[in-house]
Amino acid sequence: MLRYKLKEQIAEKEFRERRRVTVQEIAQATGITRNTLSKMLNQHGASVRSENLDRLCAYFGCRIEQIVEFVPDQSP
């Protein structure tokens, strides 16, 4: 399963810039719909296009592994 670390990136940007960063702001800056961003924030393993991951990396100025992480399935 993929785990999106979008909340962590938002918190980091807020700390760095000393201001609140909204989902609406990210949507406008990246062209990613609010619905897609909400899925990434709230649903485990939501399906997201690689183009959107690329846009988020550019927006946050980070590497892909700072946005998404692979978590092995725990079931036997």
C-alpha positions in Angstrom: 0.0 0.0 0.0 1.1 3.5 -0.6 1.1 6.1 2.2 0.9 9.7 1.2 2.9 12.1 3.5 1.0 15.2 2.3 0.1 16.3 5.8 3.8 16.3 6.8 4.8 18.4 3.8 2.0 20.9 4.5 3.1 21.2 8.1 6.7 21.6 7.1 5.8 24.4 4.6 3.7 26.1 7.2 6.6 26.1 9.6 9.1 27.3 7.1 6.9 30.1 5.8 5.3 30.9 9.2 1.8 30.9 7.7 -1.2 28.6 7.1 -1.3 26.6 3.9 -4.7 25.5 2.8 -5.8 22.7 0.5 -7.4 25.3 -1.8 -4.1 27.1 -2.1 -2.3 23.9 -3.0 -5.1 23.0 -5.5 -4.8 26.4 -7.2 -1.0 26.3 -7.3 -0.7 22.8 -8.7 -3.8 22.3 -10.8 -4.7 19.2 -8.7 -8.4 19.1 -7.7 -9.3 19.5 -4.1 -11.1 16.1 -4.2 -7.8 14.4 -5.2 -5.9 16.2 -2.5 -8.5 15.3 0.1 -8.2 11.6 -0.9 -4.5 11.8 -0.4 -5.0 13.4 3.0 -7.7 11.0 4.2 -7.8 7.7 2.4 -5.2 5.0 2.8 -3.9 3.8 -0.5 -5.9 6.2 -2.7 -5.0 6.0 -6.4 -3.1 9.1 -7.6 -1.6 9.9 -11.0 2.2 10.2 -11.2 1.6 13.7 -12.9 0.0 14.8 -9.6 2.9 13.5 -7.6 5.3 15.4 -9.9 3.3 18.6 -9.3 3.3 18.2 -5.6 7.1 17.6 -5.6 7.5 20.8 -7.5 5.2 22.8 -5.2 6.8 21.6 -2.0 10.4 21.5 -3.5 10.9 18.0 -2.3 11.8 14.5 -3.5 9.1 11.9 -4.3 10.0 9.8 -1.2 9.0 12.8 0.9 5.5 12.7 -0.6 4.8 8.9 -0.9 6.0 5.9 0.9 5.5 2.1 0.3 4.1 0.3 3.3 4.1 -3.5 2.9 0.9 -5.3 3.5 0.7 -6.7 7.1 -1.6 -9.7 6.3 0.0 -13.1 5.9 
